[in-house]
């Protein structure tokens, strides 16, 4: 399906006027990526007997929207590169990235207009609500940078909004186009939410305890920027007063090396058995995903690809 999605993306022509607006969009979309979200749209549609052709516009809308969020995220993070290339705001400038991102958002809605009109009353509210939720998740993530009292409930709400709802929406969009009942479409959405949360938990884990070559980025990046991850929040909750002070002092200390900072925090994580807690949480959401999938009854094709996707997540090392 990856190749099919890339072929369909190539049918979206961006070499049009004004080129200063559209060429950055083409640049962002051609840079690759796993195409997970549009693939989920197609998989969901086919599960209920639909075809890739029927779901392609919804899939393209999800992918264009996702990449729009990346353009704006990169500006907020002042990121230099994405997918081993200069980010749009570095290759052009921030104003271009903002405006091209806005155009991508509008284009995503335009693509949705190519879905069957009798489905619009279900598709557009879902897409709009999801788009707003992603923005809410990003804002919560930004708030966490200065909030010293972030709880686990706060964290799970943030990753649900920032990461999981778009996966859930991709699946539900595909299910709707494929003719699923409201109940089955919701079950598939719930599967996507659980998968999305498990995916982010795994990302938190790998950032501290993954293999740098496989992970593709420096181990300990979240520690160095004091990011409120599942690991850090749990450590601060479970630590003794002395360890809590050590965590805060280590994260704030600009005189020790980055490697020393990473190793000190990781040692505290291990002491408090935080890696085990994270692995248990990942397993919990993996099981929730399978339970939601098991509730789907009126499907036309095998659910094995969805089980395989969940298993790939559990085995993921990067």
Secondary structure, 3 states (H helix, E strand, C coil): CHHHHHHHHHCCCCCCCCHHHHHHHHHHHCCCCCCHHHHHHHHHHHHCCCCHHHHHHHHHHHHHHHHHHHHHHHHHHCCCEECCEECHHHHCCHHHHHHHHHHHHHHHHHHHCCCCHHHHHHHHHHHHHHHHHHHHHHHHHHHHCCCCCCCHHHHHHHHHHHHHHHHHHHHHHHHHHHCCCHHHHHHHHHHHHHHHHHHHHHHHHHHHHCCHHHHCCCCCHHHHCCCCCHHHHHHHHHCCHHHHHHHHHHHHCCCCCHHHHHHHHHHHHHHCCHHHHHHHHHHHHHHHHHHHHHCCCCCCCCCHHHHHHHHHHHHCCC
